[in-house]
């Protein structure tokens, strides 16, 4: 029986080199989805797994495939007394356009991004993206006569409604409101006008936005309805039901 070689000659021959850990390969679809969330500025929910009921919103601001990390923006609303430490596990869920995405990650480092706190997370090898929307979005055309006015710098600005559901709305506004939605996720005092000049009011919680510089400057926004009065929500849902019936009849 031959003795196992060790020491200098073993190292020279590479006989006692420690085995390299097997690193799982990254799922290409995972990278594509994360890059998409980053490019379209889709807000994500961040939930700390070791803190009951603690959840925040953030943005993915960088995806580094080589370092196998991603960087998320400061957490909102984060109390100054709350301490975030490396090694904590978080669950990330996208709540914007398209199919929702969910994955678990670990805070690898605390960083600064444009002078504000940011958090470097380990990149997941795979994400779940097979969930379905809870509410169906109805595409909106000009003939439907749905008008939306958004307060910008204390002025109501007309916005084009793209799609709508019982819980949310997608719209286009012909200006850059990125700074406004980054500083506050909630747009207060929104006016929605339905056919026959029926006006209802609510607030919007921005869930995603995408600023386009060319050919025209505009921002695409996806938002969730907030603070509908029960009476106005009843009017709105009744209107949506009528729209859905008309769409179904046109397809028969």
C-alpha positions as CSV (number, residue, x, y, z in Angstrom):
1,X,0.0,0.0,0.0
2,X,1.5,3.3,-1.1
3,X,1.7,6.1,1.4
4,X,-0.2,9.3,0.5
5,X,2.2,11.9,-0.7
6,X,2.1,15.2,1.2
7,X,4.2,18.3,1.8
8,X,6.1,20.1,-0.9
9,X,6.0,17.4,-3.5
10,X,2.3,16.8,-3.0
11,X,1.7,20.5,-3.4
12,X,3.9,20.5,-6.5
13,X,1.9,17.7,-8.0
14,X,-1.4,19.2,-6.8
15,X,-2.3,16.1,-4.8
16,X,-3.4,17.8,-1.6
17,X,-5.1,20.9,-2.9
18,X,-8.4,21.4,-1.2
19,X,-11.4,20.7,-3.4
20,X,-13.0,23.8,-4.8
21,X,-16.6,24.3,-3.8
22,X,-19.2,23.8,-6.5
23,X,-20.9,27.1,-7.2
24,X,-24.4,26.7,-8.7
25,X,-24.7,28.2,-12.1
26,X,-26.9,31.2,-12.5
27,X,-30.2,30.7,-14.3
28,X,-30.2,33.0,-17.4
29,X,-33.9,33.7,-17.0
30,X,-33.2,34.9,-13.4
31,X,-30.6,37.4,-14.7
32,X,-32.9,38.7,-17.4
33,X,-35.7,39.2,-14.9
34,X,-33.5,41.0,-12.4
35,X,-32.0,43.2,-15.1
36,X,-35.5,44.0,-16.2
37,X,-36.6,45.0,-12.7
38,X,-33.5,47.2,-12.4
39,X,-34.0,48.9,-15.8
40,X,-37.7,49.6,-15.4
41,X,-37.3,50.9,-11.8
42,X,-39.9,48.4,-10.5
43,X,-40.4,48.7,-6.7
44,X,-39.8,45.6,-4.7
45,X,-41.1,44.5,-1.3
46,X,-38.3,43.7,1.2
47,X,-39.3,41.5,4.1
48,X,-36.8,40.5,6.9
49,X,-37.3,36.8,7.7
50,X,-36.2,37.1,11.3
51,X,-38.4,40.1,12.1
52,X,-42.1,39.4,12.3
53,X,-44.3,41.7,10.2
54,X,-41.4,44.0,9.1
55,X,-41.6,44.9,5.4
56,X,-40.2,47.8,3.3
57,X,-40.1,49.0,-0.3
58,X,-37.0,49.5,-2.3
59,X,-35.5,49.5,-5.9
60,X,-32.9,47.2,-7.5
61,X,-30.3,49.7,-8.6
62,X,-27.5,47.4,-9.8
63,X,-27.1,43.7,-10.8
64,X,-23.6,42.4,-10.9
65,X,-23.5,38.9,-12.5
66,X,-19.7,38.6,-12.0
67,X,-19.8,39.3,-8.3
68,X,-23.1,37.5,-8.0
69,X,-24.6,40.3,-6.1
70,X,-27.3,42.9,-6.6
71,X,-27.7,46.3,-4.9
72,X,-30.9,47.7,-3.6
73,X,-31.8,51.3,-2.7
74,X,-32.5,52.5,0.8
75,X,-35.5,51.0,2.5
76,X,-38.7,52.9,2.8
77,X,-40.1,53.8,5.3
78,X,-37.1,52.9,7.5
79,X,-37.1,54.3,11.0
80,X,-33.7,55.9,12.0
81,X,-33.6,53.6,15.1
82,X,-33.9,50.5,13.0
83,X,-30.5,48.8,12.5
84,X,-29.8,46.6,9.4
85,X,-26.8,44.2,9.8
86,X,-25.0,42.0,7.3
87,X,-26.0,38.3,7.3
88,X,-29.7,39.0,7.7
89,X,-32.0,37.1,5.4
90,X,-34.6,38.9,3.4
91,X,-37.3,37.9,1.0
92,X,-37.6,40.1,-2.1
93,X,-40.9,40.3,-4.0
94,X,-41.6,42.4,-7.1
95,X,-45.0,44.0,-7.1
96,X,-44.9,45.9,-10.4
97,X,-45.5,45.1,-14.0
98,X,-45.6,41.6,-15.4
99,X,-45.4,38.4,-13.4
100,X,-44.4,38.8,-9.8
101,X,-41.0,37.6,-8.7
102,X,-40.0,36.2,-5.3
103,X,-36.6,35.1,-4.0
104,X,-34.7,34.8,-0.7
105,X,-31.3,36.5,-0.3
106,X,-28.8,37.6,2.3
107,X,-27.5,41.1,3.1
108,X,-23.8,40.9,2.2
109,X,-22.7,44.5,2.8
110,X,-23.9,47.9,3.7
111,X,-23.0,50.6,1.1
112,X,-23.7,54.2,0.1
113,X,-25.4,55.1,-3.2
114,X,-25.5,58.7,-4.2
115,X,-25.0,59.6,-0.5
116,X,-27.9,57.4,0.8
117,X,-27.8,53.9,2.4
118,X,-27.9,50.9,0.0
119,X,-27.7,47.2,0.6
120,X,-25.6,44.6,-1.3
121,X,-27.4,41.3,-1.5
122,X,-26.2,37.9,-2.7
123,X,-27.6,37.0,-6.1
124,X,-30.1,34.1,-6.1
125,X,-29.5,31.2,-8.5
126,X,-33.2,31.1,-9.3
127,X,-36.3,33.1,-8.7
128,X,-40.0,32.1,-8.6
129,X,-42.0,33.8,-11.3
130,X,-44.9,31.6,-11.9
131,X,-47.5,33.5,-9.9
132,X,-50.5,35.1,-11.6
133,X,-52.1,38.5,-11.2
134,X,-54.8,38.7,-8.7
135,X,-56.8,41.2,-10.7
136,X,-57.2,41.5,-14.5
137,X,-55.9,44.7,-16.1
138,X,-58.2,46.2,-18.8
139,X,-56.5,47.9,-21.7
140,X,-57.8,51.5,-22.0
141,X,-58.6,53.1,-25.3
142,X,-59.5,56.8,-26.1
143,X,-63.1,55.8,-26.8
144,X,-63.6,54.7,-23.2
145,X,-63.3,58.3,-22.1
146,X,-61.4,57.7,-18.9
147,X,-59.3,60.7,-17.8
148,X,-56.6,61.0,-15.2
149,X,-55.1,64.1,-13.6
150,X,-52.0,63.8,-11.4
151,X,-50.8,66.6,-9.1
152,X,-47.3,67.7,-10.1
153,X,-45.8,70.7,-8.4
154,X,-49.2,71.7,-7.1
155,X,-50.8,71.6,-10.5
156,X,-53.1,68.9,-11.9
157,X,-51.5,67.4,-15.0
158,X,-53.4,65.3,-17.6
159,X,-52.1,61.8,-17.9
160,X,-53.0,59.1,-20.4
161,X,-54.5,55.9,-18.9
162,X,-53.1,52.8,-20.4
163,X,-54.7,50.0,-18.3
164,X,-56.9,49.8,-15.3
165,X,-58.2,47.2,-12.7
166,X,-60.2,47.2,-9.5
167,X,-56.9,47.7,-7.5
168,X,-54.6,49.6,-9.8
169,X,-53.8,51.7,-12.8
170,X,-51.1,52.1,-15.5
171,X,-50.6,55.5,-17.1
172,X,-48.3,57.7,-19.1
173,X,-47.4,61.3,-18.0
174,X,-45.6,63.5,-20.5
175,X,-42.8,64.7,-18.1
176,X,-40.1,63.3,-15.9
177,X,-41.6,62.5,-12.4
178,X,-38.8,60.2,-11.3
179,X,-37.6,62.4,-8.5
180,X,-41.2,62.8,-7.2
181,X,-41.9,59.1,-7.0
182,X,-38.4,58.3,-5.6
183,X,-38.9,60.7,-2.7
184,X,-42.5,59.5,-2.0
185,X,-44.2,56.4,-3.2
186,X,-47.6,57.9,-2.7
187,X,-49.2,60.5,-5.1
188,X,-52.0,62.2,-3.2
189,X,-55.1,64.0,-4.6
190,X,-55.5,62.1,-7.9
191,X,-58.6,62.8,-10.0
192,X,-60.2,60.1,-12.2
193,X,-63.0,61.2,-14.5
194,X,-65.3,58.5,-15.9
195,X,-67.8,58.8,-18.8
196,X,-70.5,61.4,-18.3
197,X,-68.0,63.5,-16.2
198,X,-68.3,61.3,-13.1
199,X,-65.3,62.4,-11.0
200,X,-63.8,60.3,-8.3
201,X,-60.7,61.0,-6.1
202,X,-58.0,58.8,-4.5
203,X,-54.3,58.5,-3.8
204,X,-51.9,56.2,-5.7
205,X,-49.1,54.1,-4.4
206,X,-46.5,53.9,-7.1
207,X,-45.3,50.3,-7.7
208,X,-43.2,50.9,-10.8
209,X,-42.0,53.6,-13.1
210,X,-39.9,53.9,-16.3
211,X,-38.7,57.3,-17.6
212,X,-38.2,57.5,-21.4
213,X,-36.1,60.2,-22.8
214,X,-36.7,59.6,-26.5
215,X,-38.3,60.2,-28.9
216,X,-40.4,62.2,-26.3
217,X,-39.9,62.7,-22.6
218,X,-42.5,60.8,-20.6
219,X,-42.8,58.5,-17.6
220,X,-44.7,55.2,-17.5
221,X,-46.2,54.5,-14.1
222,X,-47.9,51.5,-12.5
223,X,-49.7,52.2,-9.3
224,X,-52.1,50.8,-6.7
225,X,-55.3,52.7,-5.6
226,X,-55.4,54.0,-2.1
227,X,-58.0,55.8,0.0
228,X,-61.0,55.3,-2.3
229,X,-64.2,56.1,-0.3
230,X,-66.6,53.1,-0.2
231,X,-69.1,55.0,-2.3
232,X,-66.6,56.0,-5.0
233,X,-65.1,52.5,-5.0
234,X,-68.6,51.1,-5.6
235,X,-69.1,53.5,-8.6
236,X,-65.7,52.5,-10.0
237,X,-66.2,48.8,-9.7
238,X,-69.6,49.1,-11.3
239,X,-68.0,50.9,-14.2
240,X,-65.2,48.2,-14.5
241,X,-67.9,45.5,-14.6
242,X,-69.6,47.3,-17.4
243,X,-66.3,47.6,-19.3
244,X,-65.6,43.9,-18.9
245,X,-69.0,42.9,-20.2
246,X,-68.6,45.1,-23.2
247,X,-65.2,43.6,-24.0
248,X,-66.6,40.1,-23.6
249,X,-69.5,40.8,-26.0
250,X,-67.1,42.3,-28.6
251,X,-65.0,39.1,-28.5
252,X,-68.0,36.7,-29.0
